[in-house]
Amino acid sequence: MYHHKNKCIRTNRKIQVGHVAEEKSLQVVHEYSVEEIRIVEDDKGNEWDPYSWEDQAPISSGTEKLRETEVEVEVDMKKDADVEGPSSVSAVEESEEENFLRSPICCVMGHVDAGKTKLLDCIRGTNVQKGEAGGITQQIGATYLPAENIQERIKELKAADDKHMKVPGLLLIDTPGHEPFTKLRSRGSGLCDIAVLVVDIMDGLKPQTIESLNLLKSRNTEFIVALNKVDRLNGWKPCPNAPIIKAMKQQSQDVKNEFNMRVVQIVTQFKEQGINTKLNVNENKRMRETYSIVPISAKSGEDIPDLLSLMVYWTQKSMTEKLTYSNEVQCTVLEVKYVEGLGTTIDVILVNGVLRRGDQIVVCGNHGTPIVTRIQSLLTPEPMKELRVKGKYQHHSEIRATQAIKITSPQGFEHAIAGTALYVVGPDDDLEEVKEAAMEDMMKSVLVNNNKNGSSSTAGDGGVCAQASTLSSLEAMLEFLKAQEVNIPVRGIGIGPIQKKDVRKASVMLEKKILAFDVKVTPEAQKLADELGVKIFVGDIIHEVIKAYMQNLKEEKEKELAAVDEEAVFPCVLKILPNCVFNKKDPIIVGVKVLQGIVKVGTPLCIPQRDFVVIGRIESIENNHKRVDMANKGKEVCIKIVGTNPNQQQVMFGRHFNIEDELVSHISIG
Ligand SMILES: Nc1nc2c(ncn2[C@@H]2O[C@H](COP(=O)(O)OP(=O)(O)OP(=O)(O)O)[C@@H](O)[C@H]2O)c(=O)[nH]1
């Protein structure tokens, strides 16, 4: 017996169970036929006789308001006989998993003022754009478009007749176009299955269009170009909601000429970015190689149905695997927001799985500790409304993906971090493991992002651990560390006070150093650090932490060289190889052949032919790009020579010595 707390509807010889997308429509997750059903009883105790339904007019979506009905369905299905479903959703999920598609997530991107919000307003029939501060999108908004609404919008299209909509809807995410919002943009685009790149036909490609394009390219995300504001072409005659071909027929030759000229210009601009595009006049069958351009007006509505239809049919046709619904919860925090009366809430995108009221969840916390709480309420805006816009929320006991949801919890989400994953703690999960996984995931993504954006931290095995009080201060610190003049590679990161586990992590690294910004070191951690030889540089100002680290590095180098001084110098004679002078002055980097003896790191070198002028000391030796400590007679290696005494005159290849001179170990130096 399955207990369906969802709304359901009866149709001829069938009962459909699912989630209500809006008053009159149901996102069907299971359909039982008359033959499968034995008893159906609703929450009022009324028994529904399936066999008499044949004679009744069907009660189906669009004909009457759906009732909040709790139904008990006793189903005579052998394959489901052993399954005890805790709720409607889980009762159906196993049998449906194979062929149930989730709604695609579509991210709307583009340069500032290209018309992203206006486009969404036009699709929804709302006016978010006017309500935004200065008309600028400040956060990522999300809107769910149920299939029924999409079908309504595209019903006039010829192509819609012979296509079947398999996805339950479309989740649209509006991202800000202003420069400071790069992080938000990458957050939104990271979630999306397909994107709409909005380009103003009058402006063409602008810096943030190119930035969005690069994000999409780096993530291999397919996209459609919405060439917006066609109504701004001089002399344009508006044709609301008309397909572009029809609208173009109404235009004068001058308008057509200007349109063609601008399209050619924009196609060329995309080509310059390595992207092939073409107007989507007939169906674009080579969409992966050639991206479609759909000319639209978000103001007067031209070609919007075509754009919607392309988004839906292209995703469901080409991304079946990606869109196949999975029970495993995949959920990302998009925004952390304080809402009057609700406290600090999180807006999440549920990509897969089900969230239920009362679920225990784990979310990454800004101070290094994860937030463990329970879902107090699951809220969605009314369908076709935006999550950002204040209004009435619908309350749910459970929600199946794909959806944008506002979540509240008893203690709020004050320190939750946007852009990180939300985990549900299942009955068999170990809470500690889930907490660790949540924080690990976040740390990894911060480090990967940092490395991707040009950090040198991947160079060699070296690198420090960086730790700060909050995520944003950690990100700021990482920015400083990778600045060209500093360039300190980072191997590990952490948030919050330095504890024993952080010291242990650093102790297994080559450098054994922690740079700590604005955090405390627990006494136990400091004790362990002393035992394990981990150096911790702490400070409230990033520059000072870096300065202390640099100073220590310099002192260590000097100590190393001094230690080498005390060692016996091995005699060697080196010949400079032709075309192998890579740096002419301090540090001199040259390829040499060992003619006599052994060349070792630390060996001071001089030039007998030039009055034994000392050119410096060998700091490192590389053989086939690998660091070595020494090289024997006959070997060809690359050596780096650093000056020994800052007060001495700098020796330079080409001025003080040249290719004919042999380099010889200087036995009496030090
Ligand atoms: N004529 C015309 N104006 C439009 C169209 N689409 C948008 N606009 C106008 O362009 C301006 C910017 O539109 P928005 O929708 O706020 O642009 P946006 O891309 O969301 O901008 P950000 O949120 O700042 O990134 C507004 O004044 C809109 O009214 C269009 O199709 N035609």
PDBQT file of the ligand as one rigid body, heavy atoms in Angstrom, charges set to zero:
ROOT
HETATM    1  N1  LIG A 701      14.125  48.130 -26.751  1.00  0.00    +0.000 N 
HETATM    2  C1  LIG A 701      14.446  47.094 -26.001  1.00  0.00    +0.000 A 
HETATM    3  N2  LIG A 701      14.940  47.298 -24.769  1.00  0.00    +0.000 NA
HETATM    4  C2  LIG A 701      15.253  46.232 -24.022  1.00  0.00    +0.000 A 
HETATM    5  C3  LIG A 701      15.085  44.909 -24.489  1.00  0.00    +0.000 A 
HETATM    6  N3  LIG A 701      15.519  44.067 -23.537  1.00  0.00    +0.000 NA
HETATM    7  C4  LIG A 701      15.947  44.836 -22.518  1.00  0.00    +0.000 A 
HETATM    8  N4  LIG A 701      15.781  46.114 -22.792  1.00  0.00    +0.000 N 
HETATM    9  C5  LIG A 701      16.145  47.253 -21.936  1.00  0.00    +0.000 C 
HETATM   10  O1  LIG A 701      17.535  47.187 -21.665  1.00  0.00    +0.000 OA
HETATM   11  C6  LIG A 701      17.808  47.590 -20.321  1.00  0.00    +0.000 C 
HETATM   12  C7  LIG A 701      18.532  46.498 -19.594  1.00  0.00    +0.000 C 
HETATM   13  O2  LIG A 701      17.716  45.353 -19.466  1.00  0.00    +0.000 OA
HETATM   14  P1  LIG A 701      17.933  44.270 -18.320  1.00  0.00    +0.000 P 
HETATM   15  O3  LIG A 701      16.965  43.177 -18.576  1.00  0.00    +0.000 OA
HETATM   16  O4  LIG A 701      17.952  44.885 -16.971  1.00  0.00    +0.000 OA
HETATM   17  O5  LIG A 701      19.411  43.826 -18.660  1.00  0.00    +0.000 OA
HETATM   18  P2  LIG A 701      20.295  42.758 -17.897  1.00  0.00    +0.000 P 
HETATM   19  O6  LIG A 701      21.080  42.075 -18.950  1.00  0.00    +0.000 OA
HETATM   20  O7  LIG A 701      19.455  41.901 -17.023  1.00  0.00    +0.000 OA
HETATM   21  O8  LIG A 701      21.248  43.677 -17.045  1.00  0.00    +0.000 OA
HETATM   22  P3  LIG A 701      22.030  43.346 -15.671  1.00  0.00    +0.000 P 
HETATM   23  O9  LIG A 701      21.008  42.813 -14.730  1.00  0.00    +0.000 OA
HETATM   24  O10 LIG A 701      22.541  44.658 -15.249  1.00  0.00    +0.000 OA
HETATM   25  O11 LIG A 701      23.095  42.379 -15.982  1.00  0.00    +0.000 OA
HETATM   26  C8  LIG A 701      16.452  47.921 -19.699  1.00  0.00    +0.000 C 
HETATM   27  O12 LIG A 701      16.235  49.293 -19.816  1.00  0.00    +0.000 OA
HETATM   28  C9  LIG A 701      15.464  47.164 -20.572  1.00  0.00    +0.000 C 
HETATM   29  O13 LIG A 701      14.191  47.756 -20.597  1.00  0.00    +0.000 OA
HETATM   30  C10 LIG A 701      14.535  44.730 -25.809  1.00  0.00    +0.000 A 
HETATM   31  O14 LIG A 701      14.354  43.627 -26.316  1.00  0.00    +0.000 OA
HETATM   32  N5  LIG A 701      14.237  45.863 -26.498  1.00  0.00    +0.000 N 
ENDROOT
TORSDOF 0
